[in-house]
């Protein structure tokens, strides 16, 4: 079984930046997709960014040009670089890995925009 451990969340000012990390406990093969979801207050869970195994990186319209997803296979880690943060970005962020027969989720990390 695989565990995903998230880090990098916290309180940040509007216009600021944060980088989230999601480290897997072991090398994961046969990945269908990996990326990040978020759920803000009073909102449904939404896909923020994804890297399909055989496709191109995709982003939610609300974060295009501001967020960047990346992967370091040697460290079994997925990152989400978040720039020009807005109050609307306040949410709990969850990383995920979707496999052929199973899905794995991080524990979630809180991002809060505050003056």
N, C-alpha and C positions, 0 to 999 in steps of 0.2 A: 504494500500500500504506500501511497505517496502523501506526504504532508506539505502544504504550502504555507510559508510563514511570511507575513507582510510586515513592512516597517516603513517609516518615513512620514507618517501622518503627523498632524498637529495643527496649531493655530497660526494663521498667516494673514497678513494685511492684503487688501485688494491691490492688484497689480504685482504682487509678489510671486515667488516660484517655490515649488517643492518637487522632490523626486521620490516616488514610491518604488519600493523594491518588493519582489515576491520571489522567495527562494524555495526551491523544491528540495525535498530530503534526499532525492536520488535522481539520476538521469532518467528522463522520461522519453520513451520511444513511441512511435506510431501516434503522434499527436494529430488530432483533427483540427483543433483550433486552440488558441490561448489568448488571453487578454484581460480586460478589466471591465467590470460593471460598477455602477454606483447607484445609490438610492438616497435621494435628498428628502428633507422633511416634507411630508405631505405629497410625495411623488412616488410613482412606481419605479421599480428597478429598470435601469436603462443601460444599454451597451455603450460603453465609452470608446473602446478601441479593441481591435481584434487582429490577430495574425493567423489566418488560416494556413494549414500545412502546405497547401498547394496553390494559394492565392495571394493577392496583394493586401497590404495593410489597409484597414478601413477605420474611419473615425465617425463619431456622431457629429452632426452638423454643428452642434453647440460648442464643440471643442476644436474643430478644424483650425489649423494655423496656430494653435496655442499649446496643444498636447502632442507628445511624441511617444509612441510605444517602441520599445527595443528589447532585444534578447541577447543574453550572453550564454551560449550553450555550454562553455567550459565551466561556468559557475552555476549552471542550472537555475538561472535567475531571469525574471522578466521585470522590466522597468517601465514606469510611466513618468516622463518628465512633464511637469505642468507649469506653464508660464502664463503671465498676464492673468492671474487668477481673478475671478469675479465672485461676488456674493452668491450667485446662482450655482457656483461649483461646490458649495457646502453640501457635504454628503458623506456617507460611509462608502468607501471604495473596497471592492472585492476583486481579487485576482482569481483567475480560473484556468484550468486546463481540461479540455474535453478530449477524451480518448475514444477508441473504438467501442469499448464496452463499459466505460466508467467515466465519471466526471469528478474533478477535485476542485475545491474552493478554499481560498484563504480565509482567515478568521475575520477579516474586515479591519479597516483603519479609518479613523475619523479625520476628515478635512474640514476645518472651520474657518471661514473668512470673517474677520473682525477688525474694527478700527482701533 
